[in-house]
Amino acid sequence: MKLLRYGELGSEKPGMLDADGNIRDLSAHVSDIHGSMLDDASLDTLRAIDPSSLPLVSGDPRIGTCVTGFTKFMCIGLNYSDHAAETGAAIPEHPILFMKANSAIVGPNDDVVMPRGSTHSDWEIELGVVIGKAAKYVSEEDALDYVAGYCLCNDVSERHFQNGLTGQWTKGKSPDTYGPTGPWLVTRDEIADPQNLDMTLDLNGERRQTGTTSTMIFTVAQIISHLSHLFTLHPGDVISTGTPPGVGLGVKPEPVFLKVGDVMELWIDGLGTQRQVVREDD
């Protein structure tokens, strides 16, 4: 099942994709796609609905973030062995955690707006994990049972803000619009193995990232278990699980960074596509 949110920013409605890829309106059944309706029983109720019985959404509406109301948007750094190699970083002993401000999260096709002074903005395609029920002290064996579904994320990063300004990575990860998420929340029953998903990112039509979740250092299950032993993961929380090689920072001999007018196009097997145009802030 593929769930989504559509409509203008701040007034999105819940939707579901039918077998032909059409958007069907879910407003008569749920108020929104958020943590309170992501438990297994609630999702089973939605699965029982015949999508053809739902109102068809006409036109080409804006697609919003695939989930809302999350308490935390967490990101895992240096989680692909081939990405760590391209940046010259050591393999971490434990998952590296940083937070992306909730205010950075936007729809999958919304513009990415570079903040004033940005000279080192970069792209990072990532697998997103959406938590479906409260997780605390969860074992690796049981961890995937706490997943509502998966989504596509672009962990856009301002490298100077991230590494050149005193403080934590959050500075470079949290500019407004630097977290495109969606288009869909794909429920976990449709993803047989989250460690076997191909992904690509193109910049202006040129392939920049080609990867697979099979090269993750820490699996989705290991990440959930690790984090749940540090704090409670709440329904609707999102974990962006790291990026494969091909980021702008790793380009040799000189790094390549985003500029106004650039177009990023992202794809993960089974999770849909994103497209963002880069523009400067007003």
C-alpha positions in Angstrom: 0.0 0.0 0.0 1.3 3.4 -1.0 0.1 6.4 1.1 0.7 10.0 0.4 -0.3 13.6 1.2 -1.4 15.9 -1.6 -2.4 19.6 -1.9 -1.1 23.0 -1.1 1.5 23.4 1.7 -0.3 23.5 5.1 -3.5 22.0 3.8 -2.5 18.6 2.5 -5.1 15.8 2.3 -4.4 12.1 2.8 -4.4 9.9 -0.2 -3.7 6.4 -1.5 -2.3 5.2 -4.9 -4.5 2.8 -6.8 -3.2 0.0 -9.0 -2.9 2.3 -12.0 -0.9 4.9 -10.1 -3.8 7.3 -9.6 -4.3 9.3 -6.4 -7.4 8.4 -4.5 -8.7 10.6 -1.6 -8.6 9.1 1.9 -10.2 12.0 3.7 -13.3 10.1 4.6 -11.3 7.5 6.5 -8.3 9.3 8.1 -7.6 12.9 8.8 -4.0 12.8 7.7 -1.0 10.4 7.4 0.5 10.7 10.8 1.8 8.6 13.7 -1.6 7.8 15.3 -2.8 5.8 12.2 0.4 4.0 11.4 0.0 1.0 13.7 -0.6 -2.4 12.1 -4.3 -2.6 12.9 -5.0 0.9 11.4 -3.0 0.1 8.3 -4.8 -3.2 7.9 -8.1 -1.3 8.0 -6.9 0.9 5.1 -5.7 -2.2 3.2 -9.2 -3.5 3.3 -10.5 -0.5 1.4 -11.0 -1.0 -2.3 -9.1 2.0 -3.8 -11.6 2.2 -6.7 -14.3 3.1 -4.2 -12.4 6.2 -3.2 -12.8 9.6 -4.9 -10.3 10.0 -7.8 -8.1 13.1 -7.4 -8.0 14.9 -10.7 -5.2 17.0 -12.2 -1.6 17.1 -11.1 -1.7 18.2 -7.5 1.4 19.0 -5.4 2.7 16.1 -3.4 3.6 16.9 0.2 5.7 15.0 2.7 4.4 11.4 3.0 4.0 11.6 6.8 3.4 14.5 9.1 3.4 15.1 12.9 6.7 13.3 13.5 8.5 14.2 16.7 11.9 13.5 15.4 13.6 13.4 12.0 16.8 11.4 12.6 19.7 10.9 10.2 22.5 8.4 10.1 25.9 9.6 8.9 28.6 7.6 7.1 26.4 4.5 6.9 27.6 3.1 3.5 31.0 1.5 3.3 31.6 2.9 -0.3 30.5 6.4 0.8 32.9 6.3 3.7 35.7 5.3 1.4 35.0 8.1 -1.1 35.2 10.7 1.8 38.2 9.1 3.4 36.4 8.5 6.6 36.9 5.7 9.0 34.1 3.1 9.4 32.2 4.1 12.5 31.9 1.7 15.5 28.3 2.7 16.1 25.7 4.5 14.0 26.4 8.2 13.7 23.3 10.1 14.6 22.3 13.7 13.9 19.0 15.4 13.7 17.5 17.4 10.8 15.1 20.2 12.0 11.5 19.3 11.3 11.2 22.7 9.6 13.6 21.5 6.9 11.2 18.8 5.7 9.3 19.5 2.4 7.5 17.6 -0.4 9.5 15.5 -2.8 9.1 17.9 -5.7 9.3 21.2 -3.9 12.1 23.6 -4.7 15.3 23.4 -2.7 16.0 26.9 -1.6 19.7 27.6 -0.9 20.1 29.9 2.2 22.0 33.2 1.9 25.7 32.5 2.0 25.5 28.9 0.8 28.4 27.9 -1.4 28.7 24.2 -0.5 25.2 22.7 -0.8 25.3 19.0 -1.6 22.9 16.1 -2.5 22.4 12.8 -0.6 19.8 10.2 -1.7 18.7 8.1 1.3 16.3 5.4 2.3 13.8 6.7 4.9 12.2 4.5 7.6 8.9 5.6 9.2 8.2 4.2 12.7 4.7 2.7 13.2 4.6 2.0 16.9 6.5 3.1 20.0 9.9 1.4 20.1 12.0 1.2 23.3 14.7 -1.4 24.0 13.9 -3.3 20.8 16.0 -6.2 19.7 17.5 -6.4 16.2 15.4 -9.5 15.6 12.1 -7.7 16.3 13.1 -4.2 15.0 11.4 -4.4 11.6 8.1 -5.1 13.2 8.2 -1.5 14.4 8.4 -0.1 10.9 5.2 1.3 9.3 6.9 1.8 6.0 9.6 3.2 3.9 10.1 6.4 1.8 12.6 8.3 -0.3 14.6 11.1 1.3 17.1 13.7 0.0 19.4 14.7 2.9 20.5 18.0 1.3 23.5 19.3 3.1 25.3 22.6 3.3 28.9 21.3 3.8 30.4 24.6 5.1 27.6 25.0 7.6 28.1 21.4 8.5 31.8 21.3 8.9 33.1 24.8 8.8 31.0 26.4 11.4 31.5 25.6 15.1 28.9 23.1 16.3 27.2 19.9 15.2 26.2 18.7 11.7 22.7 19.8 12.3 23.7 23.3 11.2 24.4 22.1 7.7 21.5 19.7 7.5 18.6 21.9 8.6 18.2 24.9 6.3 14.6 25.3 5.1 13.7 22.9 2.3 16.8 20.7 2.9 14.8 17.6 3.6 12.6 16.5 0.6 10.7 13.4 1.7 8.3 11.2 -0.2 6.4 10.9 -2.5 4.9 7.9 -0.9 5.0 6.0 2.4 5.2 2.4 1.2 4.1 0.0 3.8 6.6 -2.6 5.0 4.7 -5.5 3.5 5.6 -4.2 0.0 9.3 -4.1 0.7 10.5 -7.6 1.0 14.1 -6.7 2.0 15.1 -3.1 2.9 18.7 -4.2 2.5 18.3 -4.9 -1.2 17.1 -1.7 -2.8 18.8 0.1 -5.7 18.9 3.9 -5.8 20.1 6.6 -8.1 20.4 10.4 -8.2 20.9 12.5 -11.3 22.1 16.1 -11.4 21.0 18.0 -14.5 20.6 14.7 -16.3 24.0 13.3 -15.3 24.1 10.2 -13.1 25.9 11.2 -9.8 24.8 8.5 -7.3 24.3 4.8 -8.0 24.0 2.6 -4.9 22.3 -0.2 -3.1 21.2 -0.5 0.5 23.1 -3.8 0.6 26.3 -1.8 1.3 24.9 -0.2 4.5 27.3 -0.6 7.4 24.4 -0.7 9.9 21.2 -2.3 8.6 17.8 -0.8 9.2 17.2 -3.4 12.0 20.5 -2.5 13.7 19.8 1.2 13.5 16.3 0.9 15.0 17.5 -1.3 17.8 20.5 1.0 18.6 18.4 4.1 18.7 15.6 2.5 20.7 18.1 1.8 23.4 19.0 5.5 23.6 15.5 7.0 23.5 11.9 6.0 22.5 11.1 6.1 18.9 7.5 7.4 18.4 5.0 6.5 15.7 5.6 8.7 12.7 9.2 9.4 13.5 11.5 9.2 10.5 15.0 7.8 10.2 17.0 8.7 7.1 19.6 5.9 6.9 22.6 7.3 5.1 23.7 7.8 1.5 25.7 5.8 -1.0 28.8 7.2 -2.9 28.6 10.0 -5.4 28.0 13.0 -3.3 29.4 16.3 -4.5 31.9 16.5 -1.7 33.5 13.3 -2.9 34.0 14.4 -6.6 37.7 14.3 -7.6 39.8 16.3 -8.3 37.5 19.1 -7.1 34.2 18.8 -5.2 31.0 19.9 -7.1 28.3 21.7 -5.2 24.7 22.8 -6.1 24.0 26.0 -7.9 20.9 28.0 -8.7 19.0 26.3 -11.5 20.3 22.8 -10.9 17.8 19.9 -11.1 18.1 16.8 -8.9 16.2 13.7 -9.8 16.1 10.8 -7.4 14.8 7.2 -7.5 14.7 4.2 -5.1 13.3 0.9 -6.3 9.7 0.6 -5.2 9.6 4.0 -3.4 9.1 6.3 -6.4 10.9 9.4 -7.6 11.7 13.0 -6.6 12.6 16.0 -8.6 13.8 19.3 -7.1 14.9 22.6 -8.7 17.5 24.6 -6.8 16.8 28.3 -6.4 18.2 31.1 -4.2 16.4 32.5 -1.2 14.5 35.7 -1.5 
